[in-house]
């Protein structure tokens, strides 16, 4: 394979990191909705923890996007 083709394949594989971030955020907020439905009194604490978890999961996706862009344009 040529070097250019390998670069595109590697950047495409990095998209799985963005997929993982999206699935992670979905699962976090699914858990938040279920937790608030069971016990509405702890909504504030659950929401704060969910936002922290979502930020960390999105960090994975942004990191993968950055690496993919570096692979494409370097």
C-alpha positions in Angstrom: 0.0 0.0 0.0 1.1 3.5 -0.6 1.7 5.9 2.3 -1.2 8.0 1.4 -3.7 5.1 1.6 -2.3 4.1 5.0 -2.8 7.6 6.2 -6.5 7.6 5.2 -7.1 4.2 6.8 -5.5 5.3 10.0 -7.6 8.5 10.1 -10.7 6.5 9.4 -9.9 4.1 12.3 -9.6 7.0 14.6 -13.3 7.7 14.0 -14.0 4.8 16.4 -12.8 7.0 19.2 -15.4 9.6 18.3 -18.0 6.8 18.2 -17.0 5.7 21.7 -17.4 9.2 23.0 -20.9 9.5 21.5 -22.0 6.1 22.9 -20.5 7.0 26.3 -22.4 10.3 26.5 -25.6 8.6 25.5 -25.2 5.9 28.2 -24.3 8.6 30.9 -27.5 10.6 30.2 -29.6 7.4 30.0 -28.4 6.6 33.5 -29.1 10.1 34.6 -32.7 9.9 33.4 -33.2 6.5 35.0 -31.7 7.7 38.3 -33.9 10.8 38.4 -37.0 8.8 37.6 -36.3 6.5 40.5 -35.3 9.2 43.0 -36.1 12.8 42.0 -34.6 14.2 45.2 -31.0 13.6 44.1 -31.4 15.3 40.7 -28.8 18.0 41.4 -26.1 15.7 42.5 -26.7 13.2 39.7 -26.8 16.0 37.1 -23.5 17.4 38.3 -21.8 14.0 38.1 -23.3 13.3 34.7 -21.9 16.6 33.3 -18.4 15.7 34.6 -18.7 12.2 33.1 -20.0 13.6 29.8 -17.1 16.1 29.6 -14.6 13.3 30.1 -16.3 11.1 27.5 -16.3 14.0 25.0 -12.7 14.6 25.7 -12.0 11.1 24.2 -13.9 12.0 21.0 -12.1 15.4 20.7 -8.7 13.7 21.3 -9.5 11.2 18.6 -10.5 13.9 16.1 -7.3 15.8 16.8 -5.2 12.8 16.2 -7.1 12.0 13.0 -6.6 15.5 11.7 -2.9 15.3 12.5 -2.6 12.1 10.6 -4.4 13.6 7.6 -2.6 16.9 7.3 1.0 15.9 8.4 
